[in-house]
Amino acid sequence: MEGEPLRILHLTLLGEALMAGRSAVFVTDDDGRTLAVNDSAVELLGYSREELAELNVQGVSVRSEEEIAEVYAMLRRTRSIQRTARLRRKDGVVGTIAYVSLESVVAGLPVVVSVTEPIDTFAPEAS
């Protein structure tokens, strides 16, 4: 069965790319609650997976609740978006990321998958 070894290779490479790749990957529910993250997301924000699971987008974004609601409303209309955002790490340092988010269904659950890249150095916010 030639197809099965290739499938296993694809799953292995995909898993490695998602878990240990350079891009931070976030999987959230429709309300912005964190369901899963990869190693790069943990490193980027300085939270453990357990801490991130207790947070939602508002816990790390510098955007207002209303701005976040607008982004999620747009995502529901268009099914995918590409934007930039400013995030606050656990230590209070703020930086800008570029991200692509799309609605999907994973394991039967509706989710938002976001792939991000830092686009500037995270630095303490000016007072």
Phi and psi in degrees as GROMACS dihedral restraints (atoms count N, CA, C in turn):
[ dihedral_restraints ]
;  ai    aj    ak    al  type     phi  dphi    fc
    3     4     5     6     1   -67.4    20    10
    4     5     6     7     1   -30.9    20    10
    6     7     8     9     1   -67.3    20    10
    7     8     9    10     1   -34.8    20    10
    9    10    11    12     1   -65.9    20    10
   10    11    12    13     1   -45.7    20    10
   12    13    14    15     1   -60.1    20    10
   13    14    15    16     1   -39.0    20    10
   15    16    17    18     1   -65.3    20    10
   16    17    18    19     1   -40.8    20    10
   18    19    20    21     1   -61.5    20    10
   19    20    21    22     1   -43.5    20    10
   21    22    23    24     1   -62.8    20    10
   22    23    24    25     1   -42.8    20    10
   24    25    26    27     1   -60.8    20    10
   25    26    27    28     1   -45.3    20    10
   27    28    29    30     1   -61.4    20    10
   28    29    30    31     1   -45.2    20    10
   30    31    32    33     1   -63.8    20    10
   31    32    33    34     1   -39.4    20    10
   33    34    35    36     1   -64.4    20    10
   34    35    36    37     1   -47.6    20    10
   36    37    38    39     1   -65.4    20    10
   37    38    39    40     1   -41.1    20    10
   39    40    41    42     1   -63.9    20    10
   40    41    42    43     1   -45.3    20    10
   42    43    44    45     1   -59.9    20    10
   43    44    45    46     1   -44.0    20    10
   45    46    47    48     1   -64.4    20    10
   46    47    48    49     1   -43.2    20    10
   48    49    50    51     1   -63.0    20    10
   49    50    51    52     1   -41.0    20    10
   51    52    53    54     1   -74.7    20    10
   52    53    54    55     1   -42.0    20    10
   54    55    56    57     1   -79.8    20    10
   55    56    57    58     1   -40.2    20    10
   57    58    59    60     1  -117.0    20    10
   58    59    60    61     1     5.5    20    10
   60    61    62    63     1   -67.6    20    10
   61    62    63    64     1   167.7    20    10
   63    64    65    66     1   -67.3    20    10
   64    65    66    67     1   -32.3    20    10
   66    67    68    69     1   -76.9    20    10
   67    68    69    70     1   137.7    20    10
   69    70    71    72     1   -79.4    20    10
   70    71    72    73     1   130.0    20    10
   72    73    74    75     1  -117.6    20    10
   73    74    75    76     1   129.6    20    10
   75    76    77    78     1  -122.7    20    10
   76    77    78    79     1   136.0    20    10
   78    79    80    81     1  -118.0    20    10
   79    80    81    82     1   120.9    20    10
   81    82    83    84     1  -124.9    20    10
   82    83    84    85     1   164.7    20    10
   84    85    86    87     1   -88.0    20    10
   85    86    87    88     1  -177.2    20    10
   87    88    89    90     1   -63.3    20    10
   88    89    90    91     1   -18.6    20    10
   90    91    92    93     1   -97.5    20    10
   91    92    93    94     1     6.4    20    10
   93    94    95    96     1    84.3    20    10
   94    95    96    97     1     8.1    20    10
   96    97    98    99     1   -76.8    20    10
   97    98    99   100     1   136.7    20    10
   99   100   101   102     1   -72.7    20    10
  100   101   102   103     1   125.5    20    10
  102   103   104   105     1  -103.8    20    10
  103   104   105   106     1   -37.4    20    10
  105   106   107   108     1  -158.4    20    10
  106   107   108   109     1   150.6    20    10
  108   109   110   111     1  -142.8    20    10
  109   110   111   112     1   160.5    20    10
  111   112   113   114     1   -98.3    20    10
  112   113   114   115     1   179.1    20    10
  114   115   116   117     1   -59.8    20    10
  115   116   117   118     1   -38.5    20    10
  117   118   119   120     1   -65.1    20    10
  118   119   120   121     1   -34.5    20    10
  120   121   122   123     1   -67.4    20    10
  121   122   123   124     1   -40.8    20    10
  123   124   125   126     1   -61.5    20    10
  124   125   126   127     1   -46.2    20    10
  126   127   128   129     1   -65.3    20    10
  127   128   129   130     1   -43.4    20    10
  129   130   131   132     1   -60.1    20    10
  130   131   132   133     1   -45.5    20    10
  132   133   134   135     1   -97.0    20    10
  133   134   135   136     1   -13.5    20    10
  135   136   137   138     1    77.6    20    10
  136   137   138   139     1     9.2    20    10
  138   139   140   141     1   -99.9    20    10
  139   140   141   142     1   154.7    20    10
  141   142   143   144     1   -76.9    20    10
  142   143   144   145     1   166.3    20    10
  144   145   146   147     1   -59.2    20    10
  145   146   147   148     1   -39.6    20    10
  147   148   149   150     1   -63.4    20    10
  148   149   150   151     1   -42.6    20    10
  150   151   152   153     1   -65.1    20    10
  151   152   153   154     1   -42.7    20    10
  153   154   155   156     1   -64.2    20    10
  154   155   156   157     1   -33.3    20    10
  156   157   158   159     1   -64.7    20    10
  157   158   159   160     1   -22.5    20    10
  159   160   161   162     1   -90.0    20    10
  160   161   162   163     1    -8.6    20    10
  162   163   164   165     1  -102.3    20    10
  163   164   165   166     1   165.6    20    10
  165   166   167   168     1  -125.2    20    10
  166   167   168   169     1  -175.4    20    10
  168   169   170   171     1   -55.8    20    10
  169   170   171   172     1   -39.6    20    10
  171   172   173   174     1   -64.2    20    10
  172   173   174   175     1   -23.0    20    10
  174   175   176   177     1   -72.5    20    10
  175   176   177   178     1   -19.4    20    10
  177   178   179   180     1  -122.2    20    10
  178   179   180   181     1   -13.6    20    10
  180   181   182   183     1   -87.7    20    10
  181   182   183   184     1   148.5    20    10
  183   184   185   186     1   -91.4    20    10
  184   185   186   187     1    -2.2    20    10
  186   187   188   189     1   -71.6    20    10
  187   188   189   190     1   156.2    20    10
  189   190   191   192     1   -74.3    20    10
  190   191   192   193     1   163.6    20    10
  192   193   194   195     1   -56.5    20    10
  193   194   195   196     1   -40.7    20    10
  195   196   197   198     1   -65.9    20    10
  196   197   198   199     1   -42.1    20    10
  198   199   200   201     1   -63.5    20    10
  199   200   201   202     1   -40.8    20    10
  201   202   203   204     1   -65.1    20    10
  202   203   204   205     1   -41.6    20    10
  204   205   206   207     1   -61.2    20    10
  205   206   207   208     1   -38.6    20    10
  207   208   209   210     1   -63.8    20    10
  208   209   210   211     1   -41.5    20    10
  210   211   212   213     1   -63.6    20    10
  211   212   213   214     1   -44.7    20    10
  213   214   215   216     1   -66.1    20    10
  214   215   216   217     1   -35.7    20    10
  216   217   218   219     1   -64.4    20    10
  217   218   219   220     1   -42.4    20    10
  219   220   221   222     1   -63.9    20    10
  220   221   222   223     1   -41.2    20    10
  222   223   224   225     1   -61.3    20    10
  223   224   225   226     1   -39.9    20    10
  225   226   227   228     1   -64.2    20    10
  226   227   228   229     1   -35.7    20    10
  228   229   230   231     1   -74.2    20    10
  229   230   231   232     1   -42.9    20    10
  231   232   233   234     1  -100.2    20    10
  232   233   234   235     1   -14.7    20    10
  234   235   236   237     1    73.3    20    10
  235   236   237   238     1   -15.4    20    10
  237   238   239   240     1  -155.7    20    10
  238   239   240   241     1   149.8    20    10
  240   241   242   243     1  -143.2    20    10
  241   242   243   244     1   156.6    20    10
  243   244   245   246     1  -132.0    20    10
  244   245   246   247     1   122.3    20    10
  246   247   248   249     1  -149.3    20    10
  247   248   249   250     1  -177.7    20    10
  249   250   251   252     1  -118.5    20    10
  250   251   252   253     1   158.1    20    10
  252   253   254   255     1  -151.3    20    10
  253   254   255   256     1   155.7    20    10
  255   256   257   258     1  -105.7    20    10
  256   257   258   259     1   127.7    20    10
  258   259   260   261     1  -118.2    20    10
  259   260   261   262     1   148.3    20    10
  261   262   263   264     1  -107.4    20    10
  262   263   264   265     1   122.5    20    10
  264   265   266   267     1   -72.9    20    10
  265   266   267   268     1   170.8    20    10
  267   268   269   270     1   -57.7    20    10
  268   269   270   271     1   -35.4    20    10
  270   271   272   273     1   -82.4    20    10
  271   272   273   274     1     4.8    20    10
  273   274   275   276     1    91.5    20    10
  274   275   276   277     1    -8.8    20    10
  276   277   278   279     1   -71.1    20    10
  277   278   279   280     1   138.2    20    10
  279   280   281   282     1  -113.8    20    10
  280   281   282   283     1   141.7    20    10
  282   283   284   285     1  -148.4    20    10
  283   284   285   286     1   168.8    20    10
  285   286   287   288     1  -106.6    20    10
  286   287   288   289     1   137.4    20    10
  288   289   290   291     1  -122.5    20    10
  289   290   291   292     1   154.0    20    10
  291   292   293   294     1  -101.8    20    10
  292   293   294   295     1   141.4    20    10
  294   295   296   297     1  -146.3    20    10
  295   296   297   298     1   154.9    20    10
  297   298   299   300     1  -122.1    20    10
  298   299   300   301     1   127.8    20    10
  300   301   302   303     1  -123.5    20    10
  301   302   303   304     1   143.2    20    10
  303   304   305   306     1  -143.9    20    10
  304   305   306   307     1   149.4    20    10
  306   307   308   309     1   -79.9    20    10
  307   308   309   310     1   142.8    20    10
  309   310   311   312     1  -154.2    20    10
  310   311   312   313     1   179.2    20    10
  312   313   314   315     1  -125.9    20    10
  313   314   315   316     1   123.0    20    10
  315   316   317   318     1  -126.2    20    10
  316   317   318   319     1   126.7    20    10
  318   319   320   321     1    52.8    20    10
  319   320   321   322     1    35.0    20    10
  321   322   323   324     1    81.9    20    10
  322   323   324   325     1    -0.6    20    10
  324   325   326   327     1  -104.1    20    10
  325   326   327   328     1   135.7    20    10
  327   328   329   330     1   -72.0    20    10
  328   329   330   331     1   128.6    20    10
  330   331   332   333     1  -138.0    20    10
  331   332   333   334     1   167.1    20    10
  333   334   335   336     1  -115.8    20    10
  334   335   336   337     1   123.9    20    10
  336   337   338   339     1  -105.3    20    10
  337   338   339   340     1   124.7    20    10
  339   340   341   342     1  -122.0    20    10
  340   341   342   343     1   130.7    20    10
  342   343   344   345     1  -114.2    20    10
  343   344   345   346     1   126.9    20    10
  345   346   347   348     1  -126.4    20    10
  346   347   348   349     1   158.5    20    10
  348   349   350   351     1  -140.1    20    10
  349   350   351   352     1   130.2    20    10
  351   352   353   354     1   -62.8    20    10
  352   353   354   355     1   139.0    20    10
  354   355   356   357     1  -118.6    20    10
  355   356   357   358     1     0.2    20    10
  357   358   359   360     1  -150.3    20    10
  358   359   360   361     1   170.8    20    10
  360   361   362   363     1   -73.8    20    10
  361   362   363   364     1   131.9    20    10
  363   364   365   366     1   -70.5    20    10
  364   365   366   367     1   127.2    20    10
  366   367   368   369     1  -141.4    20    10
  367   368   369   370     1   156.4    20    10
  369   370   371   372     1   -57.5    20    10
  370   371   372   373     1   141.0    20    10
  372   373   374   375     1   -69.6    20    10
  373   374   375   376     1   139.3    20    10
  375   376   377   378     1   -70.4    20    10
  376   377   378   379     1   139.3    20    10
